[in-house]
């Protein structure tokens, strides 16, 4: 039953990750609405003004300076990271089960995910 | 429209989509993009970025519950995720080069299939249990699932076909920002002869990983805007949570018909707007 224990642990961790991400997004969202509630935007043609919101370093920088868009985006990055953490934990789990074939398989998935997140241009 | 009006409107629509998605088992992702683009005039690429985020939230949030039921198969999921993630990255790149009209039309066609599934599909098809073929045995994909109080063993076949279909599911997910759970279930249930319940729960487990692969590309292209994604993510999560709470008492049959009709209307609107160039 090792697989089941591993999956249960991963499942609970994912849920905690989603709740944390939702909390960060909600905090940023409240701050954003307090500051910009009356702002009007053209949602049909708007572009992301700040290119900093496109890169991890830029998002962290904005979030640490209390920028509401940066905080929301940081929460969204946390959310995107939960499935990545899930695959990384599966690598560790398969390694502990001495399942070499599935260590390799999950490492391939992890590599594709990291490629898309780090070099998505 | 002011920021507060937009946020509350998108949040409410997303909550309703998440609620209906959880009750009908179809996921809320399919209706978010057409409603945002058709009713609120949001640029389709930003709508897709926001939808991807909500797909990750519902998939990751529900994972623990699915594991507890004892159906999902982590080995099948992980192997097929190689195909779905590579497909998702390619789909997300393609989205950057594809005109929004074409994306709208493809989206409409996928909605037609979803509407059909919601209106006419019957769950609980009898499983055709098989023995694993040579490749599936080497990959140790077979397992067992709970059936009438005991554990029923099952085998897996046609891994290459399933792998190919999963690549397509991933590409569709990256192009349109949906979970493409339906294609995933067809690949596992029909092609690989995996029991239905195992297919659906394993598919849910895979959806978040697939969406994360394309979300990375959307983020670095600037298509994930927190002003749109924030109300979508929080709304869908709240709606899905409520949906799972009332699931036992819900008239699921009726809801599937209503949801199916809504999706059918959205499908027609998407295709017409795509052809006339208004999306």
Interface residues (C-beta under 8 A of the other chain):
Chain A: X3 X4 X6 X7 X8 X10 X11 X12 X14 X15 X17 X18 X21 X22 X25 X26 X28 X29 X32 X33 X36 X37 X38 X39 X40 X41 X43 X44 X45 X46 X47 X48 X51 X53 X54 X55 X69 X72 X73 X76 X77 X79 X80 X81 X82 X83 X84 X86 X87 X90 X101 X102 X105 X106 X108 X109 X112 X113 X115 X116 X117 X118 X120 X121
Chain B: X1 X2 X3 X4 X6 X7 X40 X41 X42 X43 X46 X53 X56 X57 X59 X60 X61 X63 X64 X65 X66 X67 X68 X70 X72 X74 X75 X78 X79 X81 X82 X85 X86 X88 X89 X92 X139 X140 X208 X209 X211 X212 X213 X214 X215 X216 X217 X219 X220 X221 X222 X224 X225 X226 X227 X228 X229 X230 X231 X233 X234 X237
